[in-house]
Amino acid sequence: MADELRSLFTPTRIGRLTLKNRIYSSGHAEAMAESGRPTERLRRYHEAKARGGCALTIFGGSSSVHPSSPAAAWKQIANHDDSIVPAYRALADAVHEHGCLVFTQLTHLGRRAQSDPEAGHVLLAPSQIPERVHREVPHELEPEQIVELVRAFGEATRRCRDGGLDGVEISMAHNHLIDQFWSPVFNERLDEYGGSLDNRMRFGLEVLAEIRRRVGRDFVVGARISGDELTAGGLGAQDMATIAERLARSGLVDFLSIIGGGAHTYSLQAAAVPNMSFSPGVYVPLTARIKAAVPGMPILHASRIVDPLHAGRLVAAGDVDVVGMTRALIADPDLPRKAHEGRLDDIRTCVGANEGCIDRIYQGKPVTCVQNPTTGREGELADVRPVAAAKKVVVVGGGVAGLEAARMATLRGCRVVLLEKAAELGGQVLVAARAPARAEYAGIVRFLAAQVRKLGVDVRLGVEATAPLVLAERPDAVIVATGSHAYIPPVPGSDGKHVVTDRDVLTGEAKVGANVVLVDDVHTEEALSTAELLLDQGKRVEVISPLFYVGQDVGVTSIAPLYGRLYTKGVVLTPSTELRAVEGSTVVVANVYSGAVRRIEAVDTVVLAAGSRSTDALYRALKGHVAELHAAGDCVAPRGVHQAILDGTRAARAI
């Protein structure tokens, strides 16, 4: 083990518990519950983290303690009665088997939700102030309702103890109910729960006191709080340090977990789970300030810390006691074990794409990983089964689908030849990584390419595969992952010399003039990141899209920072608009609803981001000529990186 990692692998204590190292998975909504109950899928997901060597995993982010805090939208856990206890015990037993501790996170969302009329509950909040994200006006809590919710937190925590969990984390962050009471922006009450900080903290302290009454002092209880709400008129860094001091002084909490910002606007919601456009460890300074304010209190923190060496430095410096490497563990649950064994090059490093994890969760879809197909599918893909007899496999295409197919086929005991017509591996992912704030995307390729070479795959670059060439290898199985090519829509004038594709722009093959119209018909980051590249080159860019807003399929934690950068750089975004024709330097567009035509004059370059179509001729030519033939990735149908890698691993496992 490297000297830089010794602090990271030093045990530490939280309350009566000893953590075997300083790595944990922080509470997050996995969207894996069914009917409000933990599932086998959720158990396998956290068991993989435990098996991989982390000291603590916190499951069930935003678990509801009361029916007035909706749990169904994100498939969250509803801890409302004792029927949940057996499911808790099954999950705890599975995690404990690997020497890992397990907590859950409990909360009441307050106004940060949408009410379910079928359930008969309205949203509850300190005051009738709607959140900008969910926008529903809540009911102002009445005194008897406050008493009921305090009791609900205590009962929910008692069920966690009875279910064999090691502790709980109470969410007082992300602008959930307790945090809503704290903030003068959201709390306009005139009674004993509003006004002074003492009054605004009253509800949270009553919750903690009731929890201790129900579970005693031996059961570990902590609080997740923000280090700075980053909200005008809200709770700043000094306010949060004061709150942390009071929580510590109360003697009711065993640890504090620190986040940065809040979640009551789209921008803050995105910044709370910072993607690759944010620097690593972006909120560590806020955490260090809280730690200085409460010496002796164990401090947990997660904010895009993905490198074990970075985590080790933070612990050694005394900035953080236990490091949340949550998305890093989603990308590679074996990260702690690999780091401890000195196998840093074998770690699949999180690139901060957010596409497979948090952005799916916000859609109510189970957590996965853009680059690790096994995450969230442990029941299907955790076990790598050797082939019954060694086979020779030819993989055509060195993009991420082909690389994953080659890697998995080799791990299963096959002899693999990988043919790639380009001079380097990586395909379209490397093209995407050329855009501003997207460079880390290339890390997906770096891991796969390094593993393929380490496993001894016969990689042949600069080889354009044909059916005769493939058949000459006498393969037992062939996986075709030849990707896709840019699509040019049949619009009048689309064959003009000044009409190029987004791929042409990102690769630098296109000469682009000063005035640009970019046609977005893919609706992901593909078009908007191309626009940002052109803006950085000093171009004037208008992006048109037929959808309600430009980039409508970009994830919620990615579009806000992307929009912020684009608007700052001067982009013009024009939704509800389609391309009708290119007439020299004039681009003819029309509103998709009214049909009103507009002519954009003096356009130097038109950039088409119209998606792609499968490059599948080789696959079709090989049908009927090899014993086993599989297609993967865009060769099947153009989709995203996650689906391409998933196709690749499934194809290799089908051999």
N, C-alpha and C positions, 0 to 999 in steps of 0.2 A: 504494500500500500504506500502511495506517495506521501511524503511528509506533509504536503499541503492539505491532505485529507484527514489527518489524525484528529483534528478538532471535530470534524464532521462525524467521526465514528467513535466519539467519546460519549458514554452514557450520561444521562441527565435525569433529574427528578421533576415531576409535576405532582404536587400533592403527595399522596402515598405511593404513587406509581413511579417506576423507573423505565425510561425509554432507552432502548439499547443503542440508539444512535440519534442523530439530530435531523433526520429526514422524515417528513410526514406528508400525507396527502390531505389537503385542506377540504373542508366541507364544500360540496358543490352539488347542484341538482343533477342527478344522473338521468332523470326521466325514464327510470326503469321500474317504477312501482306499478302495480296493477290493483285497481280498486283500493288504492291507498295503502297497500301492503308491500313490504319487501319481497322480491321475487328471487328465483334461483339465478336468473341472469345478473341481478344486482349482487348476489352473494359471490358468484364466480368472478365478477369484475373486481371486487375488493379482495377476494382471496388471492387473485393474481398479484396484487400489490404487496400483500403480506408475504407471499412466497418469494417475491423479488427482493425482500430485505428491508423495507421501510419499517420504522419503529412504531408508527401510528397511522391509521387511516380513519378519516372522519366521513361517514356516509350520510346520505339523506339530507343534503343541503336544503335548507328552508322547509324542513319537516313541520307540518302544521300541528299546533297544539289544540286547536279549536275549530269547529266547523265554519266559523265566520272568517277563517283564513283559508281560502280555497286551495285544494291540493291537486285537483284533477288536471289543470291546464298544462302543467309541466310533468305530469305523471309523478307527482311527489308523494311522499309518505304522509299519511294522516294518522297521527298518534292521538286518537280521540277516545279509545277505550282499551280494555285489557286484552282484547282479541289479538292485539299486535304482539304481545309478549313472546309467544312461541317463534314467530318469524325473527324477532330480535335475537333470540337465543340461538337459532340455527346459524345466523350470520356471525354472531360472536364466536361460536364454537369453531366455525370454519377459519376465521381469522386467527384466533388464538392458537390453532394447531401449528402455525408457522412462527410463533413467538412474537406476534405483533399485537399491539393494543388497538382497541376499537372504540371510538366515540361516535355519537351522532349529533347533528345540529338541530336545535329546536327554535321555532320562531312563531310569531304572528306577523303576517305581512301588512296588516293595517290597510292603508289605501293602495298599497302597491300590488294590485291585483284587479281582476274583473269579477264581479259577483256572478253567482250562478242562480238565476231565478228559480230553477227547479229545486234548489236546495233550501230556498226560503230565507237566505241570509243576505243582508246588505253588507257593504264594506264598512269597517269601523276604523275611526282615526281620532286623534285628539281634537281636531277641528275640521270644519267642512271646507277643506282646501284640496282640490283634485290634483293628482300627480300628472305631470306633463306626458308621461309615457302611457299610462293606462287611462287617464282622462275621466274617470268616473268619480262623481261627487260622493264622498263617503258620509256616513252618519256620525255625528259627533258623539263620542262615547259618553254614556250616562254613568253615574257613580256605581250603580249595581252591576253594570256590565263590566266595569273595571275590576270589581271584586271577582266576578266570574272568570275573567281572563287570568287574573293572578292565580286563582285556584287551578285553572287549566294547565298553566305552566308547571305547577307543582306536581299535579297528577301525571302529566306526561313524563316528567323526569323520573318519578317513581317507577313508571313502567319500564323505562330504560334500565334502571338498576335491577329490576326484577327480571329483565331479559338478559342479564349477564354482561351488559356493556360496561366498559371501564370508566366512562365519563360522558359528559355532555358539553356541548358548546352552545351557549345562548346567543343567537344573532341579535346584536345591537348595532348592526352596520347595514350598509346597502339601503338605508332609509326604510328599514322595516319599522314595525310599530313602536318599539322601545326608542329607537333613534328618532322617530317622528315626534315623540314626546319631548326628547331632548332639544330639538332644534327650534329656535324662535321663528324660523321661516315657516314651519309647519304647525306650530302650536300657538294658538291665540287664546287659549283658555284663561278664564278669570278666576278659577277656583284654585284649590290647593295643588293641582297638577299643572299649573301654568304660571307664567311670570318669571320668577327668580329661578336660577339654576337649581337650587334646592328643591323647588317645587317640580320643575321639569324632570328631575332625576327620580322623583318619588316613585313613579310607577315601576321603573326598572329595578329599584332597590326593593320594592315590595315583592316583585317577582322573585328576586334572588333569595329574599328572606323566606318566602313560602317554599321555594325549592329546598332550602336547607332544613326547613321544618319537616319536609316529607322524606328526605333522603339522608339527613345527617351531615356531619362534617367529613366523613371518610370518603364519600363518593366524590370523584373529581368533577368540578363544575368550573367552566371558564366562560369568558365573554369575548365575542368578536366585535371590535369597534373600528371606526375609521381614525386614521391619524390626522386627517384634515378633510372636511367635506368638500373643499374646493368649490364652495357655493357662496356667492355674494350675500352677505347678511347672515350666513349660516355659521356653523361651528368650525372655527379655524384651528390651526395647530395648537395654539396655546389653550383654547377652550377644551380640546380633546385631551391635552396633557392634564388639565385640571380634572376632567371627568375620570381619566385613568387613575389619578391619585385618589379620588374619592372612592372609586370601586375597590382599589387595593386596600385603602384604609378601612373599608367596611368589613373586611375579613370574610367576605362571602364568595370570593372567586379564587381559584387556584392558578389561573393563567389568563393572559390577555392575548388575543390574536388580532393583529393589526392589518387593516387594508388601507388603501388610499382612495379618496374621493367618496362618491355616493352612487346613486343609481336612479335619481328621480328625473333625469333628462336623458335623451338618447346619447349625448356626448359623454356624460358621466357613466352611464350604463356600459358604454364601450370601454372607457378608461379604467373601469373597475376590473376588467379582465384584459389587460393590455396586449395587443397583437404585436406582430413583428415590426410595426412602425414605431413602437416605443422602445426605449433603451432597456436592457436587462436590469432587473432590480430597481425599477423606476421609483418605487415608494420606500426604499430602504431608509433614506434620510428621515422620513416621517416616523418610521418604526424606531429608529435609533433615538429620536427625541422622546418618544413615549417611554422607551426603556430607561433613559436617563431620569425620567420623572418618577419612575416606580422601581428603584433598585431592589433587587431580590425577588421581584415578580417574574416568573417565567414568561418570556415573550415569544410568540409564534408569529410567523409572517410568510406570506406568499405574494409575489408580484413579478412574474416572468423571470424566475430564477431557474435556469435550465441546465446549468453546467455544474457538476459536482465540485470542481475546483473553485468556482465563484462562491458556491454555497459554503465551502470550507473556509474561505477567506472571511466571509461575513460572520461566521461563528467565532473564528479566531480573533476577529477584531472586537467582538463583544457587541455587535450591532443587533444580532438576533440569536436567540437560544435554540430554537427549533425551526428549520427552514421548510416551508411548504414548497415542494417541487411538483405541484399537482399536475399541471399539463405535461411536465417532463415525465412523470410517471404514467400518464395516459399514453404518451409516445413510446415509452419503454418502462414497463413495470419492474423490469429486472435491473434498472439503473443502480440502486444501492449495492446489490450483489456484485455487479460488474465493476463498479467503482472500487469497492473494497478489495476485489481481486486484481486491481490494477489494469482492467481491460477497458480503458476509457474509449479506445477506438471502436469497440463493439457496441457502444451505446448509441441508440437511435435518438438523436437529440431533437427535442421539440423545436419547431421553426416558428411557432407563434402564428400559424395560419388562422386558427380559430374556426376553420371550416368544418372540421369533423367533430369538434367538442362543443364549445359554448354556443356557437351559432346554430347548431342542431338542437341543443337543449331549449333555446328560445323558441323553437318551432314545435316543442313538445316531442321531439324525436330522441331516442336513446343516445347517450354519449358514445362516440366512436373516436377515431383519430384519422386525420387526413392521410397519414403515411403508415400507420400500423393497422393492418386489416384485422388483427386478432382482438384488439381492444373493443370491448362491448360484445364480442362474439366468441368469448372464451369457450362456450359450450360446443361450438362448431369447430373452432380453429386452434385452440390452445395446444392440442396434441399434434405433433408431427409424426406421422406413421411411416416407417420405412416401406419402400416398395418390396413386393414379394421376391422379385428378381431384378437385378440391375438392368437398366435400359439406357439406350442412347437417345438423348433428346436434343433436337435442334430447336432453338428459340430464335425467331426472326424479329428483330426490332430491339433496340437498346434504350427505349424510353422506360418509364417507371413500370409499366405493365410487364414488359419483357424482362427487365432486371429482377423484379420480384419473382416472376415465373422461373427464371434461371436459378435464383437463390434457393427457392423452395424445392425445386426439382433436385438440386444438388444435395440439399439437406436430407432429402428422402432416399439418397443413395444412387441417383442417376448420374450418368456421364453426360455433361451438357456442353453443347457448342452454341455460342451466341453470335449471331451475324447482325452487324449494324452497318448501314451504308454510309453514315456520317463518320467524321474523323474523331468524334467523341461521343461518349454515352450521355444520355439524359433527355433527349427529345425536347418536347414542347415545354417541359418544366424549366429547362435552362433558358428558354426564350422568355417565359414569364418572369424569371428572376432578374431580367435586365431592366425591368421597370423600377422607378423610384420606390423606396421603402419596401421592396420585394426581394432583395438580394438573398435573404435567408431561405427563401424557397429552394434555392439550389442545394441546401443541406439534405433534402430528401434524396437527391441524386447521389451526393457524396457518400452517404451511408450505404445505399444499395450497391453502388459501383465498387466501393471498398470491400464489401462483404462478398460480392461475386468474385472478385479477384482473389481474395483471401481463401475462398473455398476451392479455388483451382478451376473455375469455369474457363473453357477455351474461348476467349473473347477475340473476335476477328472484326476489326474496324475497317471502314472503307470498302465493304463488300456489299454489293447490291444483290440480294438474293433473288434467284429465279427458281421456278419449279425444278428444272433439270439439276441446278446446283444443289438444291436442298435434297433431292432424291439421291444424288451421288454420294451423300453422306451416309446413306443406308440407315436412316433413323428408325427407331421403334416408335417414336412419337414426335410430333411437331407442334409447337405453339407459335402461332402467328400473331405478332403484336406490332403490326406495321403502321399503326397510328392513323392519322387523318391528314387531309389537305384543306387549305383555306377554301371557303365557298364564296363564289362571286354571284350575287343575285342577278337575275335577268332583267335588270332595269336599264332603260335606254341611256346610253352613254357610259355604262359601267366598265366598258372596255377602253376608256380613254387613257392616254399615257399618264395623266396626272391623277388617276384613280389607283390607289394602292390598298393593301390590306394592313391590318394591325400587326400581323406577323412581320411584314416587310419593314414596318417602322421599328419594331422592337429589335430586329436583327441588324438594323442599320443598312439594309439593302435599298431602302427607298429614299429618294431625294424629296424632301418636303418643303414646300414654300411657306411664306409668312402667314397667310390666312388659310385656316384649315376648317373643314367641316368633317366631323367624325360621326359615322352612322353606327349606332349601337343596336345590334340585333342579337346580342348574346346575353346582355343584362347582368353579367357578372363583373368581376374586377378586370377582366381582360380588356374591355374597351376603355374603362376609366383610368386604368394604370397607363395605357397608351397615351391617353389625353394628358396625363400628368407629365409624362416624359416629354411631350411636345411643348407643354407650357414651360418646362424647365429649360428648353432650348430657345425660349423667347417667342414662340409662335402664339398667334391668336387662335383660340380653339372654341368652336361651338359644337356641342355634342347633342345629337337628336336621337330620340328613342320613341317608339310607338307606345310604350307602357305609361302607367300613371306617373312614375318618376324614373329618372335615369339611374340605371344600376339597381333595378328593383329586386334582383336575385342575389345581391351582395348581402352577406350576413350582417345582422344588426350590430355586432361589435366591430365590424370593419367599415361599414359605410359612413358612420359618423366622423371618424378621423379622416377618412378619405375625402369626404365632402369638405371638411374643414380645410384641408390642404388645397383642394381644387379651387374653392371659392377665393381663398387667400391669393392664389396665383392668377386669378382673373378668368376662370372658365365661364362659359355661357352654357347652361344646361336647359335643353328644350324638350320636355316630355310631350307625350300624346301627338307625336309628329313622325311621319314616315317619309322615306325618300321616294320621289316619283320619277325624277330624271336628272341626268347630268348633262347640261348643255354648255359645253366649253367651260368658261369660268363662272357659269351660273348653275346653282344647285336648286332644283325645284322640289319643294317639300309640301306636305299637306297635313292638316290636322286630321287625325284618324276618326274624330267624332263629327265634326262639322263639315269636313271635306274642303275647308277653306285653304286655298293655295297661297304659298309664299315663295318668292324668288330671292335666294341669297346670292348677291352679286359679288364679283371680285374675289372668287375663291381660287386659291392657288393649288390646293391639294384636297382631294376627297379621300378619306381613310374609311375603308369598309371593315367593320368588325361584325361580320355576318355569320360567324361560326365556321364550322367545318363539316366535311363529309368523310366517311370511312375510306381509307386506302386498303381495299380488301381483295384486290385482283389475285394476289398470290394465294390467299386462303382459298378462294374459289377454284383456282387452278389445281390446287393440291387435293381437293376433295375426291375421294375414291382411289387415291394413289398411295396413301400411307395408312398404316394400321390404326393409328390414333392421331386425330387432328383436332386441335383446339384453337380458338381465337380469343384474344383478350384485349381489353382497353378500347381505344377509339376505333380500332379495326372492327369491333363489333358494332359500336355506335358511339359517336363523340359525346363524352360526358366529362366528369371532372377527374382530378388526380386520385381522389379516394377510390372512386369506382374502378379506375384503371388498375390500381394496385390490388384491389380486392379481386378483380377478374384474374389477374396474374397468379395470385396465390391459389385461387380455386382451380384454375386450369392445371397448375402443377400438382395439386393434391388429387386431381382426378385421374392422373396417369396410373 
